[in-house]
Amino acid sequence: GDLVVEDSKAGNYWSEFNGSRIFFDNQDQAWISAKDGIYTISLKPSKFKRLLQNPKNNISVRGLAEMPDGKILANSYSGLYLIDPVSGYHTLMKNEVYYGACRASDNTIWLGCHSFEIEHLSPALAPLNDVKAAPSFAKFDEMLRPFEDSFTGRVYFGTRRNGLLLFNKAAGEMEPYPKLNQSGELATLEILFLLPTKDYIWVASSNGLYQLDKEKGIVARFDGFPENFIFHITAEKNGTFWLSTKGGGLIHWDSKQNQFKQYSTDNGLSSDIIYAAYDDDQGHLWLPSNYGLMRFEKSTGISNNFLPDDGISFEEFNNTSHLKASDGTFYFGSLNGITAFKPSDIVSDEFDAPLLVTGYKVLNDNGLVDKFADFRSTNRIVIA
């Protein structure tokens, strides 16, 4: 390679290397000579975009919602932020602690909180610093996660320890979901996620999965999984589901046969704490976890893990903090910022291996003649 830097005065700049001589090889890799050895540095474009990342004070992102103009609303333990996903510019709109976020079909933005109050933006989308609290419900602590059933427009809240709540729009009040039927224990559980379908809502809880019939109420409970603390549910077109769990990895469940297959660290996952599973329509699920972001191949069960060195914002992600935007971009909130990307932009790493010649012989009338020395002197092979 060529000598790029030779500066005896650069010692302070390269103090961590104790050296100031750098060479680049033909693989665009930098070699740095130092007093305590030789270092290599490889520069490569990031596969991901980092948003709302603070190198000094971590911004733990707990909830995400897309605004009508494409901007991203991020709830965090450091306040409420509005982010331009193109420029990455962000604005702190309110210095309060928020949790989950949901944009309803009437454009109301619902915000979950640890307190006894929930907050929301009006359908007119008033300035975000004019967020107003909904009525206070002293008996419902930690209404963390708002959800909307897009088929009916009903708004639900998942609580930490008071089960599922339903917003009574006519009365303007939040009420316990009334039709628990034989599943009264649901009123004491943490509700992590709702997956609405035309006739049912699948309810992920801290102790199993529930099926909510929109007319009859809770009609079934499923709790025979390797781990019943379920963060997230993803449905397949064939009627099966992927369950993201707290400690049991990823579970592929056939609800009709009530059979499942578990994928865990024993099968190559980087963590058994999986916060969500997002389908990219290319045969993969993207799994934000307690240790890295995994791309899981559904047909084989093989996963690839991405860490901060690959461009993600932080190695540990958060539950509830995930979003697929209208343009197909995935957003995953972590303990420090957001990882954003379009799955189609993430291609498998391919190593462009250099050609290495270890021998060179030419066949003539006398047999094979060793010409390796000639090749080393000319670095050429001529075929006539």
N, C-alpha and C positions, 0 to 999 in steps of 0.2 A: 504493500500500500504506500501512500504518500504521507510524508510528515505534514501535519496540519498545523500544529501548535508546538513551538519550542520557545518558552519564555521563562527565564530564570526568576522573573519578578511576579510570576503568577502563583506563587506558593500559597498566598492567602486565599485566592479564588478556588484553588484546588486543595484546600487544606485537608478535606476529608480523604483525599487520595495521596497526599504527600508527594505529588508529582505533577509535571506539567507538560508531558510529551504525549501527543495523541496521534494515532494512525487510524485510517479507515481502510478496511479490506474491501474486496470486490463483492461482499455480501452486505455492504453498508453497515457494518458493525464497527464500532469505535473500540480501539485498544489503548488503554492508558497505562503507561509505565509508572510505577510508584516505588517508594523505598521498601514497602512491605509486600510487594507483589505486583501482579498485572491484573487490571480490571478490564472487563468488557461491558459495553453499553450498546444495546440495540434499540433503535427508535422505530416505532411502528404506529400507524394511525389507530386511534381508539375506535372500538366497535360500538361504543355507547356514548351517550351525552349525559353529562352530570349537571343537575340543576339544584339550586338552593343548597349548595355545599359550602360549609364554613370550616376552614382548616383549623381555626382556633377554638371555636365554640360550636360543638355539634348541634345541628338542627334536626331533631327527631321528628320525622314526618309521619303523622298518624292517619290522615285521611286525604283523599283527592277527589276532585270533581272538575268536569270540563264546563267552562262558561260558554254562552252562545257564540261569543266572538272567537272561540278557540283557545283563549287563555286558560291556564290551569290554576284552580284554587287549591291551595295546600294548607291543611290544618296541621299544626305542630305544637310541641310543647314550648315553642318560642314565639308563638303568635300565629295570626292568620295572614297568609301571603298570597299575592297574585303574581303569576309568573307568565312571561311571554316565552313560549317554548322555542321560538325561532332564535331570538337574540339571547335568551337566558336571563334577561333582566327581570328582577323581582322587586316587589314593593311590599313592605310590611304594612298591612291595612289595619290591624288591630292587635294590640299586645295582650292577648288573652290565650289561655290554654284550651285547645279544642281537640276533638278526637275524630270520629268518622265524618264523612261528608257525602251528601247525595243531592243531585240536581233532579228535581221532579219534572214531569212532562209539562207542567205549567210554568217551568223555569224558576220555581221557588227553590232556593238552596237551603237545605236543612243541615245543621251543624250539630254534631254530638258533643257532649261535655261530660266531665267527671262530676260536675255539680248536680244540683237538683233541678237545673234549668236546661232547656234546649234553646237554641237560637236559630233564626232563619232570616233569609233575605226575601223581600216581597217579590211578587211576580214582575213588578216593574223594574226590578234589579236596581234598587237605589244604590248609591255609593257604598262600597264595602265597609267604610268606616261608620256607616249608619246601620250596622247590624242590630236588630232588635230581638229581645228575648220573647219567646212564646210564654204562655202562662206557666207559673211555677207549680210543680207537683211535688210537694214535700215528701210524699211517701214513696216516690220513685227515685232511688239514688242511681247515679252513674248511667244515664241514658246515652250510651256511647255511640251506637251505630244506627244511622237512619237508612231506611230502604223504601223504595217505591215499587208497588206492583204495577208495572206499566200496562197491564191488561185492564185494570180497574181504576188506576189512579190513586189507590189507597196508600197511605204512608204509615209505615211501621217503624218502631224503634226496638233495637235489641239492647237489653240492659245487662249490667254485670251480674246481678243476683235476683232480679225481679222478673225474669222471663221476657215475654214478648208483649209490647204495647202497641195499640192501634190508635191513630189519630182520628178523633171524631170531628170531622170537618164542620158539621152543623153546629155542634156545641163549642167548637174551638178548644177542645180539651183532649188530653192524652189519657187513654183508658187501658186497663189490662185486657189482653185479648180474651174474649169471654167464652169461647167454645173449646175448652180444653178436653172436655168429655172425660175419658178414663185416664188422661195423662196430666193430672193435676200437678205432678212434680215439675212440669215445664215452667211453672210460675216461679220456681226458685233457682232456675238454671241461668247460666250466661248464654246469650244468643249471639252467635258469631257471624252468621250469614243467612240470607234468604235468596232462594232461587225460584222465581215465579215461572209457572207455565200457564197454559190456558185454563186448566181446571184446578190445578194444585199449586201450593207453595211448599218447596222443600226447605225445612228449617234445620240449620246446623247449630248444634248446641255443645255445651261442655260435657254432655253425657248422652251422646247419641244423635241420631237423625230422625226427624219427625216429618210426617206427610200431612199437610194441612189442606183439606178440601174446602174450597172457598164458600160452599154452602153449608156443609155439615160440621166444619171445624177439624180438629185433630182426629185423624182416622187410623194412624199407624205410627208405631215407634220401632226403630231399628237400632239395636245396641250390641250386636254380637261381633263387632269388628275388633281387630287386634288393638286398636286405640279408638275410644269413643269420643275424645275431645276433637271436634271437627271444625277447622277454621273456614273451609271453603268447599264449594261443590261446583263441578263442571259437568255438564251433560253432553253425551254423545248422541248422534242422530239415531243410533241403533238401540237407544233406550238404556244404555249403561252410564255409569257415573264415575268420575274421578273425585276422590275425597282427599283433601289435604288435611293432615292431622298434626297434633301436638305430641310428637314422640313416636308415632307409628309410621312415619313416612307417607308414602302415597299409596292409596288403596283404589283399585279398579273394581267397581261393584256392579254386578248384574242384579238389578232390583227385582226382575221378574223371577229369577231362579234363586234369589237371595244367596248368591255365591260371590266370592271376591278373591282377588289376587293382590298380595301386598308387595310393594317395592320399598326397600329400606337401604340403610348403609351396607347391609349384607349383600345387596345387589348392585352396589356402586354409587348410590346417592351420597352426596357430600354431607347431608344432615337428615335426621329423622323428624325435624321440626319444619314442616312445609306450610307456608302461609296462604298460598293460592296456587291455582293451576290455570294458565291461560293458553288456549289453543291458538296456534298460528296458521291453521289451515294448510300447513305444509308437512303434517305428520308429526309435529312436535308439541309438547306442552312446555311452557316456561314456568319454572318453579322458583319464586323468591323464598329463600329459606333462612335458617339461622346461621348458615355458613355458605354464602355465595348464591349466585343466580344460576340455576341449572336449566339446560335445554335437554328435555327428556324425549327420546324417540319412542313413540307409542308402539310401533310394530316390533321392536327388539328389546325395549326396556333399558337401552344404553343411554347414559346421560353424560353430558359435558358440563363442567362447572366453570363459571367465570367469577373472578375475584377482582379486587381493586386494581391489581396490576394489568388486568384486561380492560379496565376503563369504567367499571361500575362504581357507584358512589361510596359504598361501604359494604363490608362483607355480611353484616347482619341486617335483615330486612324487618319490617313490621307487619303485624296482622292488620287487616282492614285497609291498608295503605296500598291500593293497587287500582289501576284504571286502564281501560282500553278506550282511546279517544276516537272521535268520529273519522279521523284520517288513518286509523289503523295503528297509531303509535301506542306502544305499551309504556306505562309509567308505574314504577315500583318505588315506594318510599322506604327509606332505611333509617338507621340511627343517625345518619348524617347526609341529608339531601335525598335526591331522587335520581334514579337511573331511567333514562328515556331512550327508546330505540324502536325502529320498525323491524320486525323479525326478518323480513325479506332482505334487509341490508346485512344481516349477520350470516356470513358464509363460513363453511368449515375451513379451518386453517390448513393450508397446503404448504409443505416445505419444499422449496426450490433447491434441491440438492445439487451442489457443483459436481461436474464430471471429474473423477479422479482416475488417472491412468496409472496402473501399477505394473504394466508390462507391455512390450510391443515387439512382435516377431513377424518377419516377412518370409513367405514361402518362395523359394527359388529352386533351381535344379539340384542344389545340394541339400535341400530340406529346409527346415525352419532356422532362420538366422536372427539372432537377438539384435534388435535395433533400438533398444530402449535408451542406450546412451546417446544415440543420435537425436532421438525425440527430446530428451532432456536438454540438449544443447540448443535445439531450434524451436522447441515447443510447437512443432508442426507435424502433421501426418499427411502425406500427399498420396492419393490413390489415383494411379494412372489408368 
